Amino acid sequence: MAATFGAYAFAPNVESLVQNFFPWKTVEMAYSVEFRELMPEKRELKTNASFALNFPLKEFRITVFDPDGRKRVLSYSNDVATELVMPGNFATVQKASGDMGFPDVMAPWIDFHNGLTLQLSDELLKKAEIKESPNSIIIEEMEDSAKRFVFDAKTGFLLKVEFIAEYGGKSRVSMDYSLGNYGTFGAFRFPLEITQGFYNESGELTSACTYRIDPKSVRFNSAGRDSTSVFLPNGCKVDDRITGREYIVTDASGISKAEDVILGILEDNLNEAQEQKNAPAEKR
């Protein structure tokens, strides 16, 4: 039976699964987040968030609405991360790092800690072990990436991604993502519920985080780049850790598009840094 997955119709096989693993240029969505800690003590935390990704440009923006009323907006572009916290109107601009709070809701597909690259690629497939059955297709690569992808053999849907770690010389799942409740969005399919699990050395589930996507908010391949930028409001206090400057945004009201404020600041910072870098060479 042919299945529709991504942008194409095909009978699921390994090559087509890889080719259609991430068929989108841009992705936008809003979702709820329910975090549950099971060990060492039980506690729960619920928040709401929205996310936008421009994959060709390697840019994204995530907005998190905390239970205490704060709103945090993280924007990533050109290896620069800008985080705005409101109320308080305080922003930091710095080089992106592994602890920047990259959106886990897209982690089954995107490796945010490795230059916004795909978790599953043709290169990984060359080193992977393939296991096929009437119900599933499993792609497992244990040498470098240590991760496992489980697809439905009939629909081609991605069902689970497992990340493997070594504990006492034994390989165990340290974290996984389970994907389900696939919705239809034109030619595309996307899971509306994603559960992220964390495991200890004994293989016990210690905590879990469930992301429930609002189907009305899902958009693919939207034109433009404004959706990945973040508006720094007039009066916002900025700590620019790239140039070592601190300043206050004072001209936001004169910008025709509010989203262009942060792009202008980032481009000015990058240009200034590049000019400083090239100055010695020009003197010589």
C-alpha positions in Angstrom: 0.0 0.0 0.0 1.3 3.4 -0.9 1.4 5.9 2.0 1.5 9.7 2.0 4.3 11.1 4.1 5.9 14.5 3.9 5.2 15.8 0.4 5.2 12.6 -1.5 3.3 9.3 -1.9 5.4 6.2 -1.7 5.6 2.6 -0.5 7.7 3.0 2.6 11.3 1.9 2.3 14.5 3.0 3.9 15.6 5.4 1.2 12.3 7.2 1.0 12.0 7.4 4.8 15.4 9.3 4.8 14.5 11.5 1.8 11.2 12.5 3.4 12.4 12.6 7.0 12.1 16.4 7.1 10.4 17.7 4.0 9.7 21.2 5.2 11.6 24.5 4.7 9.7 26.3 7.5 7.6 25.1 10.5 5.4 27.1 12.9 3.3 25.8 15.7 1.9 26.5 19.2 1.7 23.8 21.9 1.3 23.0 25.5 4.1 21.5 27.6 3.4 19.1 30.5 6.5 18.1 32.5 6.3 15.3 35.0 9.2 14.4 37.4 8.9 10.9 38.8 12.2 10.5 40.6 13.5 11.4 43.1 10.2 13.1 44.0 7.0 13.7 42.0 6.2 17.1 40.7 4.5 18.6 37.6 4.9 21.8 35.6 2.7 23.1 32.8 3.5 25.8 30.3 2.6 26.9 26.8 4.9 27.7 24.0 5.1 28.6 20.3 7.9 27.9 17.8 9.0 28.9 14.4 11.9 27.4 12.3 13.4 28.5 9.0 15.5 25.4 8.3 17.4 26.7 5.1 18.4 29.8 7.0 19.2 27.9 10.2 17.0 30.3 12.2 14.4 29.7 14.9 12.4 31.4 17.6 10.7 29.9 20.6 8.4 31.7 23.0 7.6 30.2 26.4 4.8 31.4 28.6 5.7 30.5 32.2 3.1 29.8 34.9 4.4 32.9 36.9 3.3 35.2 34.1 6.7 35.7 32.5 7.2 35.4 28.8 10.6 34.3 27.5 11.5 34.6 23.8 14.7 32.9 22.4 15.8 33.7 18.9 18.7 32.0 17.1 20.3 33.3 13.9 23.8 33.1 12.5 25.0 31.3 15.7 23.8 34.3 17.8 21.2 33.7 20.4 19.0 36.5 21.8 16.8 35.9 24.8 14.1 38.4 25.9 12.4 38.1 29.3 9.1 40.0 29.9 8.0 41.7 32.1 11.2 43.4 32.9 12.1 44.0 29.2 15.6 42.5 29.6 17.5 40.9 26.8 20.8 39.1 26.4 22.7 38.7 23.1 25.4 36.1 23.0 27.0 33.3 21.0 24.7 30.3 21.0 25.7 27.3 23.2 24.3 23.9 24.2 22.4 25.3 27.2 20.4 27.9 25.3 17.1 26.1 25.7 16.6 24.8 22.2 13.1 23.5 21.5 12.8 19.8 22.4 9.5 19.6 20.5 11.5 19.5 17.2 14.4 17.4 18.6 13.2 14.1 17.0 14.1 15.7 13.6 16.6 18.5 14.3 19.9 18.3 16.1 20.0 21.8 17.6 23.3 21.2 19.3 25.1 20.3 16.1 24.5 23.3 13.9 20.8 22.7 13.2 21.4 19.5 11.2 19.0 16.6 10.6 19.0 13.7 13.1 18.6 11.2 10.2 20.7 11.8 7.1 22.2 9.9 4.2 25.5 9.9 6.0 24.1 8.2 9.0 22.3 5.7 6.8 25.6 4.5 5.4 26.7 3.4 8.9 23.3 2.2 10.2 21.8 -1.2 10.7 18.4 -1.7 9.2 15.8 -4.0 10.8 12.5 -4.5 8.9 9.4 -6.3 10.0 5.7 -6.3 8.8 5.0 -3.6 11.4 8.1 -1.5 11.6 11.3 -0.3 10.0 14.1 0.4 12.4 17.2 2.4 11.5 19.9 2.1 14.2 23.3 3.7 14.2 25.4 2.9 17.3 29.0 3.9 16.3 28.9 7.7 16.3 25.4 9.0 16.9 24.1 6.2 19.0 20.4 6.6 18.1 17.6 4.5 16.9 14.6 5.5 14.6 11.4 3.5 14.5 9.0 4.0 11.6 5.6 2.4 10.9 6.1 0.0 8.0 2.7 0.7 6.5 2.3 4.5 6.9 6.0 5.6 7.0 5.2 7.7 10.1 8.0 8.2 12.6 6.9 6.5 15.8 10.0 6.8 18.1 13.5 8.2 18.3 15.8 6.7 21.0 19.1 8.2 22.1 21.6 5.6 23.5 24.2 6.1 26.2 26.8 3.8 27.7 26.2 2.9 31.4 28.8 0.6 32.9 29.8 -0.8 29.5 26.2 -1.5 28.6 24.2 0.5 26.0 20.9 1.8 27.4 18.3 4.3 26.2 19.0 7.6 28.0 16.2 9.6 26.3 13.5 8.9 23.8 10.7 10.6 21.9 7.4 8.9 21.2 5.3 10.4 18.4 1.6 9.9 17.8 -1.9 11.2 16.8 -0.7 12.3 13.4 -2.7 15.1 11.8 -3.1 16.0 8.1 -2.0 19.4 6.9 -2.4 19.5 3.1 0.2 17.2 1.7 2.0 16.8 5.0 1.5 14.7 8.1 2.7 15.7 11.6 2.3 14.3 15.1 0.1 16.3 17.4 1.4 14.6 20.5 5.1 14.0 21.3 6.3 12.6 24.6 9.9 12.9 25.7 11.2 10.4 28.3 14.3 10.5 30.4 15.9 7.3 31.9 18.5 6.6 34.6 21.3 4.0 34.5 18.9 1.3 35.5 16.6 2.0 32.6 13.9 3.5 34.9 11.8 6.4 33.6 12.7 9.4 35.8 10.8 12.2 34.1 8.7 12.8 31.0 7.6 15.8 29.0 4.5 15.8 26.8 4.0 18.3 24.0 0.5 18.7 22.6 0.4 20.7 19.4 -2.5 22.9 18.5 -3.5 21.7 15.0 -4.9 25.2 14.1 -1.5 26.7 14.7 0.6 24.4 12.4 2.0 26.0 9.3 4.5 24.7 6.8 6.6 26.5 4.2 5.4 30.0 5.0 7.1 32.8 3.0 9.4 35.3 4.6 11.7 35.3 7.7 9.9 37.5 10.2 8.4 34.6 12.1 11.9 33.6 13.5 12.8 37.1 14.7 12.0 38.6 18.1 10.8 42.1 18.9 12.8 44.1 21.4 10.4 46.7 22.7 11.2 50.4 23.3 13.0 50.7 26.6 14.3 47.1 26.6 17.7 46.8 28.4 20.1 44.8 26.3 23.2 43.0 27.6 25.3 42.4 24.4 27.9 39.8 25.4 29.4 39.6 22.0 30.5 43.2 21.8 30.6 43.8 25.5 28.0 46.6 25.4 24.9 47.4 27.4 22.3 49.7 26.0 18.6 50.5 25.9 16.4 50.2 22.8 15.1 53.7 22.2 13.9 53.7 18.5 11.6 50.8 18.2 8.5 53.0 17.5 10.1 54.2 14.3 10.6 50.7 12.8 8.0 49.8 10.2 8.1 46.1 11.2 8.6 45.4 14.8 10.3 42.1 14.0 13.0 43.9 12.1 14.4 45.4 15.3 16.3 42.4 16.4 17.5 41.6 12.9 19.0 45.1 12.6 20.7 44.8 16.0 22.2 41.4 15.2 23.4 42.5 11.8 25.0 45.7 13.3 26.7 43.6 15.9 28.0 41.0 13.4 29.2 43.7 11.0 31.0 45.5 13.8 32.7 42.3 15.1 33.8 41.5 11.5 35.2 45.0 11.0 37.2 44.7 14.3 38.5 41.3 13.2 39.6 42.6 9.8 41.2 45.8 11.1 44.7 44.5 11.7 44.8 42.8 8.3 43.9 46.1 6.6 46.6 48.0 8.4 49.2 45.5 7.2 
